[in-house]
């Protein structure tokens, strides 16, 4: 029984680490995209829309992983 509990705990910790890694990666990918758009703004309407959609997608993914806390923290 103890071994099963230890294994489950280990799996839960690994899942938590994976989620935190994904949140960190998404957050900094999103920040890089924001900085890139400031330094080299898109010139065409299509590029502007693509950029905005990418930012919204990353925000939605961060919200999904944080239970909506990401958007709440930047509002």
Chimera marker file (.cmm) of the C-alpha trace (Angstrom):
<marker_set name="trace">
<marker id="1" x="0.000" y="0.000" z="0.000" r="1" g="1" b="0" radius="0.5"/>
<marker id="2" x="2.805" y="2.414" z="0.868" r="1" g="1" b="0" radius="0.5"/>
<marker id="3" x="4.549" y="1.718" z="-2.441" r="1" g="1" b="0" radius="0.5"/>
<marker id="4" x="1.335" y="2.471" z="-4.335" r="1" g="1" b="0" radius="0.5"/>
<marker id="5" x="0.910" y="5.745" z="-2.443" r="1" g="1" b="0" radius="0.5"/>
<marker id="6" x="4.527" y="6.706" z="-3.133" r="1" g="1" b="0" radius="0.5"/>
<marker id="7" x="4.125" y="5.895" z="-6.836" r="1" g="1" b="0" radius="0.5"/>
<marker id="8" x="0.920" y="7.942" z="-7.076" r="1" g="1" b="0" radius="0.5"/>
<marker id="9" x="2.574" y="10.839" z="-5.294" r="1" g="1" b="0" radius="0.5"/>
<marker id="10" x="5.540" y="10.640" z="-7.642" r="1" g="1" b="0" radius="0.5"/>
<marker id="11" x="3.233" y="10.647" z="-10.673" r="1" g="1" b="0" radius="0.5"/>
<marker id="12" x="1.340" y="13.661" z="-9.322" r="1" g="1" b="0" radius="0.5"/>
<marker id="13" x="4.588" y="15.549" z="-8.728" r="1" g="1" b="0" radius="0.5"/>
<marker id="14" x="5.810" y="14.764" z="-12.242" r="1" g="1" b="0" radius="0.5"/>
<marker id="15" x="2.512" y="15.944" z="-13.740" r="1" g="1" b="0" radius="0.5"/>
<marker id="16" x="2.733" y="19.160" z="-11.722" r="1" g="1" b="0" radius="0.5"/>
<marker id="17" x="6.300" y="19.746" z="-12.934" r="1" g="1" b="0" radius="0.5"/>
<marker id="18" x="5.235" y="19.158" z="-16.542" r="1" g="1" b="0" radius="0.5"/>
<marker id="19" x="2.370" y="21.627" z="-16.200" r="1" g="1" b="0" radius="0.5"/>
<marker id="20" x="4.640" y="24.251" z="-14.644" r="1" g="1" b="0" radius="0.5"/>
<marker id="21" x="7.170" y="23.752" z="-17.455" r="1" g="1" b="0" radius="0.5"/>
<marker id="22" x="4.423" y="24.215" z="-20.048" r="1" g="1" b="0" radius="0.5"/>
<marker id="23" x="3.114" y="27.352" z="-18.330" r="1" g="1" b="0" radius="0.5"/>
<marker id="24" x="6.618" y="28.829" z="-18.210" r="1" g="1" b="0" radius="0.5"/>
<marker id="25" x="7.274" y="28.017" z="-21.873" r="1" g="1" b="0" radius="0.5"/>
<marker id="26" x="3.951" y="29.485" z="-23.007" r="1" g="1" b="0" radius="0.5"/>
<marker id="27" x="4.383" y="32.597" z="-20.889" r="1" g="1" b="0" radius="0.5"/>
<marker id="28" x="7.793" y="33.423" z="-22.333" r="1" g="1" b="0" radius="0.5"/>
<marker id="29" x="6.771" y="32.538" z="-25.895" r="1" g="1" b="0" radius="0.5"/>
<marker id="30" x="3.904" y="34.999" z="-25.458" r="1" g="1" b="0" radius="0.5"/>
<marker id="31" x="6.206" y="37.674" z="-24.045" r="1" g="1" b="0" radius="0.5"/>
<marker id="32" x="8.679" y="37.201" z="-26.922" r="1" g="1" b="0" radius="0.5"/>
<marker id="33" x="5.830" y="37.640" z="-29.394" r="1" g="1" b="0" radius="0.5"/>
<marker id="34" x="4.745" y="40.846" z="-27.668" r="1" g="1" b="0" radius="0.5"/>
<marker id="35" x="8.272" y="42.257" z="-27.696" r="1" g="1" b="0" radius="0.5"/>
<marker id="36" x="8.772" y="41.241" z="-31.321" r="1" g="1" b="0" radius="0.5"/>
<marker id="37" x="5.548" y="43.033" z="-32.271" r="1" g="1" b="0" radius="0.5"/>
<marker id="38" x="6.759" y="46.206" z="-30.543" r="1" g="1" b="0" radius="0.5"/>
<marker id="39" x="10.204" y="46.124" z="-32.139" r="1" g="1" b="0" radius="0.5"/>
<marker id="40" x="8.988" y="45.070" z="-35.595" r="1" g="1" b="0" radius="0.5"/>
<marker id="41" x="5.279" y="45.801" z="-35.887" r="1" g="1" b="0" radius="0.5"/>
<marker id="42" x="3.459" y="43.796" z="-38.541" r="1" g="1" b="0" radius="0.5"/>
<marker id="43" x="2.924" y="45.837" z="-41.686" r="1" g="1" b="0" radius="0.5"/>
<marker id="44" x="-0.059" y="44.129" z="-43.263" r="1" g="1" b="0" radius="0.5"/>
<marker id="45" x="-3.522" y="43.654" z="-41.835" r="1" g="1" b="0" radius="0.5"/>
<marker id="46" x="-3.196" y="39.884" z="-42.265" r="1" g="1" b="0" radius="0.5"/>
<marker id="47" x="0.032" y="39.833" z="-40.237" r="1" g="1" b="0" radius="0.5"/>
<marker id="48" x="-1.549" y="41.979" z="-37.510" r="1" g="1" b="0" radius="0.5"/>
<marker id="49" x="-4.520" y="39.627" z="-37.290" r="1" g="1" b="0" radius="0.5"/>
<marker id="50" x="-2.245" y="36.568" z="-37.241" r="1" g="1" b="0" radius="0.5"/>
<marker id="51" x="-0.204" y="38.096" z="-34.431" r="1" g="1" b="0" radius="0.5"/>
<marker id="52" x="-3.290" y="38.955" z="-32.390" r="1" g="1" b="0" radius="0.5"/>
<marker id="53" x="-4.720" y="35.465" z="-32.860" r="1" g="1" b="0" radius="0.5"/>
<marker id="54" x="-1.439" y="33.884" z="-31.753" r="1" g="1" b="0" radius="0.5"/>
<marker id="55" x="-1.407" y="36.060" z="-28.632" r="1" g="1" b="0" radius="0.5"/>
<marker id="56" x="-5.035" y="35.173" z="-27.875" r="1" g="1" b="0" radius="0.5"/>
<marker id="57" x="-4.305" y="31.472" z="-28.376" r="1" g="1" b="0" radius="0.5"/>
<marker id="58" x="-1.366" y="31.594" z="-25.972" r="1" g="1" b="0" radius="0.5"/>
<marker id="59" x="-3.449" y="33.523" z="-23.449" r="1" g="1" b="0" radius="0.5"/>
<marker id="60" x="-6.240" y="30.947" z="-23.713" r="1" g="1" b="0" radius="0.5"/>
<marker id="61" x="-3.770" y="28.104" z="-23.188" r="1" g="1" b="0" radius="0.5"/>
<marker id="62" x="-2.291" y="29.842" z="-20.148" r="1" g="1" b="0" radius="0.5"/>
<marker id="63" x="-5.786" y="30.387" z="-18.774" r="1" g="1" b="0" radius="0.5"/>
<marker id="64" x="-6.634" y="26.721" z="-19.316" r="1" g="1" b="0" radius="0.5"/>
<marker id="65" x="-3.544" y="25.676" z="-17.392" r="1" g="1" b="0" radius="0.5"/>
<marker id="66" x="-4.040" y="28.207" z="-14.579" r="1" g="1" b="0" radius="0.5"/>
<marker id="67" x="-7.800" y="28.050" z="-14.148" r="1" g="1" b="0" radius="0.5"/>
<marker id="68" x="-8.221" y="31.567" z="-15.537" r="1" g="1" b="0" radius="0.5"/>
<marker id="69" x="-5.714" y="33.118" z="-13.156" r="1" g="1" b="0" radius="0.5"/>
<marker id="70" x="-3.426" y="34.300" z="-15.936" r="1" g="1" b="0" radius="0.5"/>
<marker id="71" x="-5.975" y="36.662" z="-17.483" r="1" g="1" b="0" radius="0.5"/>
<marker id="72" x="-7.179" y="37.722" z="-14.058" r="1" g="1" b="0" radius="0.5"/>
<marker id="73" x="-3.630" y="38.723" z="-13.132" r="1" g="1" b="0" radius="0.5"/>
<marker id="74" x="-3.063" y="40.853" z="-16.243" r="1" g="1" b="0" radius="0.5"/>
<marker id="75" x="-6.434" y="42.646" z="-16.168" r="1" g="1" b="0" radius="0.5"/>
<link id1="1" id2="2" r="1" g="1" b="0" radius="0.2"/>
<link id1="2" id2="3" r="1" g="1" b="0" radius="0.2"/>
<link id1="3" id2="4" r="1" g="1" b="0" radius="0.2"/>
<link id1="4" id2="5" r="1" g="1" b="0" radius="0.2"/>
<link id1="5" id2="6" r="1" g="1" b="0" radius="0.2"/>
<link id1="6" id2="7" r="1" g="1" b="0" radius="0.2"/>
<link id1="7" id2="8" r="1" g="1" b="0" radius="0.2"/>
<link id1="8" id2="9" r="1" g="1" b="0" radius="0.2"/>
<link id1="9" id2="10" r="1" g="1" b="0" radius="0.2"/>
<link id1="10" id2="11" r="1" g="1" b="0" radius="0.2"/>
<link id1="11" id2="12" r="1" g="1" b="0" radius="0.2"/>
<link id1="12" id2="13" r="1" g="1" b="0" radius="0.2"/>
<link id1="13" id2="14" r="1" g="1" b="0" radius="0.2"/>
<link id1="14" id2="15" r="1" g="1" b="0" radius="0.2"/>
<link id1="15" id2="16" r="1" g="1" b="0" radius="0.2"/>
<link id1="16" id2="17" r="1" g="1" b="0" radius="0.2"/>
<link id1="17" id2="18" r="1" g="1" b="0" radius="0.2"/>
<link id1="18" id2="19" r="1" g="1" b="0" radius="0.2"/>
<link id1="19" id2="20" r="1" g="1" b="0" radius="0.2"/>
<link id1="20" id2="21" r="1" g="1" b="0" radius="0.2"/>
<link id1="21" id2="22" r="1" g="1" b="0" radius="0.2"/>
<link id1="22" id2="23" r="1" g="1" b="0" radius="0.2"/>
<link id1="23" id2="24" r="1" g="1" b="0" radius="0.2"/>
<link id1="24" id2="25" r="1" g="1" b="0" radius="0.2"/>
<link id1="25" id2="26" r="1" g="1" b="0" radius="0.2"/>
<link id1="26" id2="27" r="1" g="1" b="0" radius="0.2"/>
<link id1="27" id2="28" r="1" g="1" b="0" radius="0.2"/>
<link id1="28" id2="29" r="1" g="1" b="0" radius="0.2"/>
<link id1="29" id2="30" r="1" g="1" b="0" radius="0.2"/>
<link id1="30" id2="31" r="1" g="1" b="0" radius="0.2"/>
<link id1="31" id2="32" r="1" g="1" b="0" radius="0.2"/>
<link id1="32" id2="33" r="1" g="1" b="0" radius="0.2"/>
<link id1="33" id2="34" r="1" g="1" b="0" radius="0.2"/>
<link id1="34" id2="35" r="1" g="1" b="0" radius="0.2"/>
<link id1="35" id2="36" r="1" g="1" b="0" radius="0.2"/>
<link id1="36" id2="37" r="1" g="1" b="0" radius="0.2"/>
<link id1="37" id2="38" r="1" g="1" b="0" radius="0.2"/>
<link id1="38" id2="39" r="1" g="1" b="0" radius="0.2"/>
<link id1="39" id2="40" r="1" g="1" b="0" radius="0.2"/>
<link id1="40" id2="41" r="1" g="1" b="0" radius="0.2"/>
<link id1="41" id2="42" r="1" g="1" b="0" radius="0.2"/>
<link id1="42" id2="43" r="1" g="1" b="0" radius="0.2"/>
<link id1="43" id2="44" r="1" g="1" b="0" radius="0.2"/>
<link id1="44" id2="45" r="1" g="1" b="0" radius="0.2"/>
<link id1="45" id2="46" r="1" g="1" b="0" radius="0.2"/>
<link id1="46" id2="47" r="1" g="1" b="0" radius="0.2"/>
<link id1="47" id2="48" r="1" g="1" b="0" radius="0.2"/>
<link id1="48" id2="49" r="1" g="1" b="0" radius="0.2"/>
<link id1="49" id2="50" r="1" g="1" b="0" radius="0.2"/>
<link id1="50" id2="51" r="1" g="1" b="0" radius="0.2"/>
<link id1="51" id2="52" r="1" g="1" b="0" radius="0.2"/>
<link id1="52" id2="53" r="1" g="1" b="0" radius="0.2"/>
<link id1="53" id2="54" r="1" g="1" b="0" radius="0.2"/>
<link id1="54" id2="55" r="1" g="1" b="0" radius="0.2"/>
<link id1="55" id2="56" r="1" g="1" b="0" radius="0.2"/>
<link id1="56" id2="57" r="1" g="1" b="0" radius="0.2"/>
<link id1="57" id2="58" r="1" g="1" b="0" radius="0.2"/>
<link id1="58" id2="59" r="1" g="1" b="0" radius="0.2"/>
<link id1="59" id2="60" r="1" g="1" b="0" radius="0.2"/>
<link id1="60" id2="61" r="1" g="1" b="0" radius="0.2"/>
<link id1="61" id2="62" r="1" g="1" b="0" radius="0.2"/>
<link id1="62" id2="63" r="1" g="1" b="0" radius="0.2"/>
<link id1="63" id2="64" r="1" g="1" b="0" radius="0.2"/>
<link id1="64" id2="65" r="1" g="1" b="0" radius="0.2"/>
<link id1="65" id2="66" r="1" g="1" b="0" radius="0.2"/>
<link id1="66" id2="67" r="1" g="1" b="0" radius="0.2"/>
<link id1="67" id2="68" r="1" g="1" b="0" radius="0.2"/>
<link id1="68" id2="69" r="1" g="1" b="0" radius="0.2"/>
<link id1="69" id2="70" r="1" g="1" b="0" radius="0.2"/>
<link id1="70" id2="71" r="1" g="1" b="0" radius="0.2"/>
<link id1="71" id2="72" r="1" g="1" b="0" radius="0.2"/>
<link id1="72" id2="73" r="1" g="1" b="0" radius="0.2"/>
<link id1="73" id2="74" r="1" g="1" b="0" radius="0.2"/>
<link id1="74" id2="75" r="1" g="1" b="0" radius="0.2"/>
</marker_set>
